[in-house]
């Protein structure tokens, strides 16, 4: 064989061609992927390489594990759109609008990755993105989850060969539980105005410690008046599917709401966070509370009340959905529930009579 000539490949195997001119990567690799209407193979460009050896290796690797070359050119944004369609549009499960909006909000924070080829994105690209974000820890977690889900989708369909998102970490400290606790004076104002619309909902948040959306998205079936418990959770492994006993002071409030037979405690449909947040601020003002509390401060208040009452640390972790030794199991024994109920019962904020609400049927 003449020197410098490449060995001819079998029909349908593909080809390596050296392009003319001075190029950094002059060797072009083509592969036959489909047949046209005449029965002739249609070629796709696999890539460009600096040496013939690299090109031949690429062609060999392709035949070990064939893929559609077009998918290797997809950008992060294009892969995201394919993943979004498969999950939210064509998927079997139905997602709430709040979940969809949270995903779209997380995507906006990924703008530096939009036009990068998905196959070229590495851990460093994604880590730099997370490190550059100046938003809450919870918001960064949404971005991390999005990166992970898009990467797993790309891996599933051979768009990438390795899930680099699995190595990304959130460097910022978790600010989830930061906030201020409601003062006892302001909690008393809530009890004093419990007959006003929506005041009861704030008291329910304060006495259960649920995150905003955990309660807003909680199906009514997850509330058991017979055992006086609520089951839910959205965020962490330890927080999901956790059990929270209903404090006897708010039992009548929850029972009254459940009589309306809605989808959730707060209406015939699951309420958006933004909708309830506006109600929350308006209700505080109506109750004469001037301190600027956030909805998350209700959760912080619950934890503070438990700590101040001397509740067991493990019980507090389980009620809050925090990760600690022994936390994370979804099966609760009778002893577990007794300990949790004991911790919740230590809270004593009620400086109000239930005369307006009738007899307390808490058991």
Buried (B, 14 or more C-beta within 10 A) or exposed (E): EEEEEBEEEEEEEBBBEEEEEEEEEBBBBBBBBEEEEEEEBEBBEBBBBEEBEBBBEBBEEBEEEEBBBEBBBBBBBBBBBBBBEEBBEEEEEEEBEBBBEBBEBBBEBBEEBEEBBBBEBBBEBBBEBBEEBEEBBBBBBBBBBBBBBBBBBBBEBBBBEEBBBEEBEBEBEEEBEEBBBBEEEBBBBBBBBBEEEBBBBBBBBBBBBBBBBBBBBBEBEBBEBEBBBBBBBBBBEBBBBBBBBBBBBBBBBBBEBEEEEBBBBBBEEBBBBEEBBEBBBEBBEEBEBEEEBBBBBBBBBBBBBBEEBEBBEBBBBBBBBBEEEEBBEEEBEEEBBEBBBEBBBBBEBBEBEBEEBEEEEBE
